[in-house]
Amino acid sequence: MNRHERTQALAKTALAVMAERQVPPTPENYQLFFAYAAGENPAVSKIIGDMVAGRRPFTPAVLEDLRERFFAAAREDKAVENFGTGVQGAMNAVIETLQAAGRDTVAYGRTLSAASGELGGDQSPDGLRKLVDGLMGATQAMESRTKDLETKLQHSSSEIGELKIKLDSIRKESLTDTLTGIANRKAFDTELANAIEQARANGEPLCLVMCDIDKFKQFNDSWGHQTGDHVLRLVAHCLSENVKGRDTAARYGGEEFAVILRQTTLDSALTLANQIRISVEGKKLVKKSTGDILGTITISGGVALLTAEDVPATLIQRADECLYAAKNAGRNCIISEAAGAKSAAA
């Protein structure tokens, strides 16, 4: 099988799986399932393969999370490449301008040297007038070229500044969950690693909260994915309202969220997590078209404290274990690892 035939076969496989699992045939989703069919990205292949085998639904939230996790980096790399090309072009223009300015300066210097030599001899009034006119003309031309140089350098500087602003914007977008507007999984991984390093360096406590929307699938099944997306945005808003300054609220994946709490003890983290839970529970899900109240949203959460032996994965695992304990305890509660300390609705 040649390369063209193989590509066609992979495309058919990707589209067939998408049709079977009722995945909308958008270019972004096709990119995901083509990567799955090709097997070139083991992580993509395993996750999608497990979901297909388990016949788990590919909700919009799940698909968006997969795209963010596996293809956001590629978009950022392309943006960085474009930035580098733009900067290189601007720098080449600056170098060419400076080289031209150097040639002009040398020519002007030669004109001055020649005039100096001529001034050493006897000069008639007409000769002196011509010499002065020539010097004035050369000086005016040099001033004009100098102004042109300044203009070109300012333009190049502005162009580089604009490119930098665009790159900063792209980097920020690559670290933001597009649906909810809070930090995405990539940003969470980076922030957690940095927070652990800083906590150890300064001898400060660090806590991690993992929380999950209770019975989220029911919202999607009963009211549609747009309502499910609204629920995700609402929960993210509650996290943002309660998490300030040095702390980080992130969408961990699907309907699961995480909060990194720097300089925070386990008791304080449990209190804050419960504040978030109460804030979410206080929101009523309303259907805009009719004004009907669709229900109350609740979350369950787990809280873990950084230990001397922890790496990010183990801290996440312990917070997740507490989260699962909260689910098993009846949902709508927060459990910390302090002997199963629990904070729940009255």
N, C-alpha and C positions, 0 to 999 in steps of 0.2 A: 504494500500500500504506500503510495507516494504521499508527500506532505499535504497536497491539496485534498486528496481523498480522505486522509486522516482528519483534517480540519472539518470536512463536511460530516464525517461520521460523528465527531465529537459534538458538533452543532446539533445534529439530530437527536443525540442522546440528551443533551442539555434541555432542548425544547420539549422532548417527550417527558422528562422528569418534571419539568415546570408545569406541563399540562396535567399530568397525573396528580400533582400535589396542589393544583389550582393556584399557581404562582402567577401574578400578572406579568405578561411578557414585555416588560420594560427593558431598555438597554442596560440599566444598572443591574436588574435581576438576572438578565442573561449573562452578564459578566461573571456573576457569582456562580451560576450553574455550569457555565462553560469551564470555569476553573475547577469545579467539582468533577466534571466529566473527564477533564484532561489529567487530573491527579497531580498537577505540578505544584500545588500548594497543599501539603499533607494536612495542615490544620483545617483548611476549608473542606477538604474531602472527608475528613473524619466527622466534623460537626454535621455537615449536610447529610452524609451517609447515615449517621446514627439517627438523625431526624426522619429521614426517608424510611429507614428500617423500622423505626418505632411508630411510623405514621403520625408523627407530631405535626401540628399545623404550622405553616410558615406565615405567621401574622406579619402585618406591616412593621410592627415593632421589632420582631425577630430579624426580618430582612434588613431593616435599617441598621440594626446593631451589627450584623455580619458585614455589611458594606463598610461601616465605620471602622470596624476592627481590622479588616484585611485590605482595604483599598484606599483608606485615607492617607496612609504613608506614601503610597505611589503618587497620589495627587500632589502631596507636599513636595516630594522629590522632583516632580516635573516643574512645579512652581519655582523651586530653588534653582533648577537648571535654567529656566527662562530668566530668572533674576541675574544669574551669573552671565548669561549671554548679553543681557541689557547693560549690565555694568561694564562688561568688556568693551562693548560698542561705545559707551560713553567715554571710557578711559582712552580708547584709541583716538577718539575725536579730540580729547584733551592733548594727547601726545602729539598729534599732527598739528594742532594749533600752536603748541609750544615750539615745535620744530620750525614752523613757519616764522614764528616770532624771533627765534634765534637767528634765522637767515636774514630777516629784516634788520636785526640789531647789528649783525656783522656788516651788512651793506651800508648801514647808516654810519657805523664807525669808520669805514673806508672813506666815505664821503667827507667826514670831518677831518680825517688824516690828510686827505688830498687838499682840502681847503687850508689847513694849517700850513702845508708846504707852500702853497701859492701865496699865502700871506707873508711868507718870509722874503719874497722878492719884491722888486719894484712893481707897483700896480698903478695903472692909470685909473682915473675916476670911473670910466666906463667898465674897466676890468673889475674894480672893487664892487661896483653895482651888480654886475653879473654874478660875482662870487657870492655876495650877500643874498641875492635873489635865489641862487641855487641852494644855499644853506637853509633859507627860509622855506623853500619848497620841500626840501628833504625833511626838515623838522616837522612841517605840517603833515607830510605823508606818514612820518613815524608816529605822530600823535594819533592820526586816524587809525593806523594799524593797531596801536596800543588800545584804543577804545574798542576796536573790533575784537581784540583778544579778550578784553574784560567781559564783553557781552557773551562771547562764546563760552568762556569759563563759567560765567554765571548760569548760562543755559545748561551746561553739562552738570553743574552742581545741582541745579533744580531737578534735572532728569534723574540723577542718582538718588536724590532725596525722595522723589516720587516712587521710584522702584523699591526703595527700602520700606516705605509706608505700605505698599502693596504686599511685600513679602511678610511684614509683620501682621498684616490683616489675614493673609492666607494661613500663617502659622497659628494665629488665634482661632481661626475657623477650624483648623485641623484638630484642635484640642477641645472643641465645643460640640456637644451633642446637638445635632441640627433640629431635632424635634422639641426638646425641652429647654434648650438654651443654657444648660449647666455643663460642667466639665464632663467629657466623655471617658471611655475606658482607658484610652491612651494617656490622657491627662491624669487620671486617677493613679495609674501605675507609676507614672513619673513622680507625682506628688507624694505618694505613699513611701516610695524609696527615699526621697529627700527628707520627708518628715521623720522617718526612722533614723536616718543618719544624724539629723540635727538633734533629735531627742537623746540619742546616745552620747553625742558630743557634749551636750549641755546638762546631762543628768536629769532630764525632764520627763514627766509622764506623757504617754501618747495613747490615745484610745481610738478604736475603729468601730463604727456602727454600720452594720449591714441590715437593710430593711427591704421588705417585699410587700407589694400590694396584695391584700387578701382577695382570693377568688377573682383574680383579674380576668381569667378566661371567660367567666360568666358575663362580664361587661361586654367583651367582644362578641360573644355568641348571642347575647340578648339584644344589644343595641348597635352593633356594628363597630368596625375598626376605627371610624372617626371618633366615636365616643370613647373608645379605648385610648386613642391618642390624647384626647382631652383629659382623661384621667391621669395619664402620665405627666402631662404638662402641669396639672393642678398639684400633684404630689411634689414635683420638682420645685414649684413655686413655694410650697410650704417649707421645703428644705432650705431654700435660699433665704426665706424670711427669718429663719431661726439660726442660720449659720453665717457668721460674720468674720471679717478680718482675716486672721491667719489660718482659719479652718477651710476645708474643701468639701463641697457637696458634689457628688458625681452620679451619673447614671452608669451603673456597673454593667448592665446588660438586660434587655427585655424589660420586665417590670421590677427589676431589682436595683436598688440604689445604695450608695455608700456615703459615709461622712467620716472624714479624717479630722480628729480633734487633737490639735497640738496643745501641750501644756495643760492637759485635762486629766483629772483623776477618774477612776472607774465610777465612783458615786456621781460625780458631776456629769459624766458622759451619759449615765443612765437617766439622770434628770432631764438633760437636754433632749435625749432621744424620745423620752416620754412627752416632752413639750411638742416635738414634731408630730408624734402620733396623735395627740389631742388636737393639734392644728388641722391635721388631715381629716380627722373624724368630724370636725366642726364644719367642714365644707359639704354643701349639698350639691349633688350632681343634677343639673337642671337641663332639660331638653330645650334648646333655644327656640325652636319652631313653635312649640306648644306651651312652654313654661312648666311642663310637668316635671315633678321631682322624680328622678329615676332611682335614687337610692343614696345611701351613705357609703363613703369610701373609708376603709380602714387599712392599716398597715400593721405588720408584725416586724419585730426587730431583735437583733442580737448585738451585744456590746462586749468587746474584748480589750484587754490592756496589754500593751507591749511588754514582753519579758526579755531578759538578757539573751536568750537563745533564739528569739524569733527572727525569721526572715519574712518578707511580705506575704509569701504563700501561707505560712503557718499562722500568721496573725489573721489573715482572711479566713482561713479554715476554722479557727476557733470562734470568730464572730459569726460565721455561717452556722456552726453547730448550735450556737445560742439562738440564732434565728429559727432554725428548724425546731428547737425546743419550744419557742414561742408559738410556732404553728401548731405543734402537738398539744400545747396547753390551751388551745381554743381560739387562737388568733387574737388580733387587736390588743396585743400586749408587747412589752419589751422585756427581754431577759438578758441579764449580764452573767458573766462567768464567775461572779463572786457568790459561790455556793448557790447558784441558781436564783440570785436576787431578781425579783420580778416587779415590774411596774405596769399596771394595767388599768383599764377603765373600771370605775366604781360600779 
